[in-house]
């Protein structure tokens, strides 16, 4: 879900209300926070979440990273063939480890990224 708009229009309140609805219906809500220490590292909060969910440490080699990512996706009932090419690069796993990368598409800034980046119901 993406909420955007001018400052002060209630985006934070709307996000809180949405998270309360999800929790009330039995869903899981996760919060990701960036850090000024990782400003130069793209998607650092997402990478940290994926590593935690998959049981990946900084010592895990790329082949095991891919194996653990696939196992987590299967456990969450997501299609690895669709999700791995999108998530493996976030974990620093290259295609040489055994997946077909996503073809590069022309992108129109943030809107283009947001419209193509959804993996689907990751809980």
C-alpha positions as CSV (number, residue, x, y, z in Angstrom):
1,X,0.0,0.0,0.0
2,X,1.3,3.4,-0.8
3,X,0.0,6.6,0.8
4,X,1.2,9.9,-0.6
5,X,0.2,13.4,-0.4
6,X,0.9,16.8,0.9
7,X,2.2,17.1,4.5
8,X,-0.6,17.3,7.1
9,X,-3.4,15.7,5.2
10,X,-3.5,12.6,7.5
11,X,-1.4,10.0,5.8
12,X,0.0,8.7,9.1
13,X,-3.5,8.5,10.7
14,X,-4.8,6.6,7.6
15,X,-1.8,4.2,7.8
16,X,-2.5,3.6,11.5
17,X,-6.2,2.9,10.8
18,X,-5.3,0.5,8.0
19,X,-2.9,-1.4,10.3
20,X,-5.6,-1.6,13.0
21,X,-8.1,-3.1,10.4
22,X,-5.5,-5.7,9.3
23,X,-4.7,-6.7,12.9
24,X,-8.4,-6.9,13.8
25,X,-8.9,-9.3,10.9
26,X,-6.1,-11.5,12.1
27,X,-3.4,-10.2,9.7
28,X,0.2,-9.3,10.6
29,X,1.4,-5.8,10.4
30,X,5.1,-5.1,10.0
31,X,6.9,-1.8,10.3
32,X,10.2,-1.0,8.5
33,X,12.4,1.9,9.5
34,X,15.3,3.4,7.6
35,X,18.4,4.9,9.1
36,X,20.7,7.7,8.3
37,X,23.5,5.2,8.7
38,X,22.2,3.2,5.8
39,X,21.1,6.1,3.5
40,X,23.4,4.9,0.7
41,X,22.1,1.3,0.9
42,X,18.9,0.8,-1.2
43,X,16.1,-1.1,0.5
44,X,18.1,-1.8,3.6
45,X,15.0,-2.2,5.8
46,X,13.5,-4.7,3.3
47,X,16.8,-6.6,3.1
48,X,16.9,-6.8,6.9
49,X,13.3,-8.1,7.1
50,X,14.0,-10.7,4.4
51,X,17.2,-11.9,6.0
52,X,15.4,-12.3,9.4
53,X,12.4,-14.1,7.9
54,X,14.7,-16.5,5.9
55,X,17.2,-17.1,8.6
56,X,20.0,-15.5,6.6
57,X,23.1,-14.2,8.3
58,X,26.0,-12.2,7.0
59,X,28.0,-15.4,6.8
60,X,25.4,-17.3,4.6
61,X,26.8,-17.9,1.2
62,X,24.8,-16.9,-1.9
63,X,23.7,-20.5,-2.8
64,X,22.3,-20.9,0.7
65,X,20.7,-17.5,0.6
66,X,18.8,-18.5,-2.5
67,X,17.8,-21.8,-1.0
68,X,16.5,-20.1,2.2
69,X,14.7,-17.4,0.2
70,X,12.9,-20.1,-1.9
71,X,12.0,-22.1,1.2
72,X,10.5,-19.0,2.9
73,X,8.5,-18.1,-0.2
74,X,7.1,-21.6,-0.4
75,X,6.2,-21.6,3.3
76,X,4.3,-18.3,2.7
77,X,2.5,-19.9,-0.2
78,X,4.1,-17.5,-2.7
79,X,5.3,-18.5,-6.2
80,X,9.1,-18.6,-6.1
81,X,9.4,-18.3,-9.9
82,X,7.7,-14.9,-9.7
83,X,9.1,-13.6,-6.4
84,X,12.7,-14.8,-6.5
85,X,13.8,-12.6,-9.4
86,X,12.4,-9.6,-7.6
87,X,13.7,-10.4,-4.1
88,X,17.1,-12.1,-4.7
89,X,18.8,-8.9,-5.9
90,X,17.7,-7.2,-2.6
91,X,19.6,-9.9,-0.8
92,X,22.7,-9.5,-3.0
93,X,22.1,-12.8,-4.8
94,X,23.0,-12.8,-8.5
95,X,21.4,-14.7,-11.3
96,X,24.4,-17.0,-11.5
97,X,23.1,-18.7,-8.4
98,X,20.2,-20.2,-10.4
99,X,17.3,-17.8,-11.3
100,X,16.3,-15.9,-14.3
101,X,16.5,-12.1,-13.7
102,X,13.7,-9.7,-14.4
103,X,14.0,-8.0,-17.7
104,X,14.9,-4.3,-17.4
105,X,11.9,-2.1,-18.1
106,X,11.9,1.6,-18.8
107,X,11.0,3.3,-15.5
108,X,9.3,6.6,-14.9
109,X,10.7,7.5,-11.5
110,X,9.1,6.5,-8.2
111,X,5.7,5.9,-9.8
112,X,7.2,3.3,-12.2
113,X,8.9,1.5,-9.4
114,X,5.9,1.4,-7.2
115,X,3.6,0.1,-9.9
116,X,5.9,-2.8,-10.7
117,X,7.4,-3.7,-7.4
118,X,4.6,-5.5,-5.6
119,X,5.3,-9.1,-4.9
120,X,1.9,-9.7,-3.5
121,X,0.5,-10.8,-0.1
122,X,3.8,-11.3,1.8
123,X,2.7,-11.7,5.4
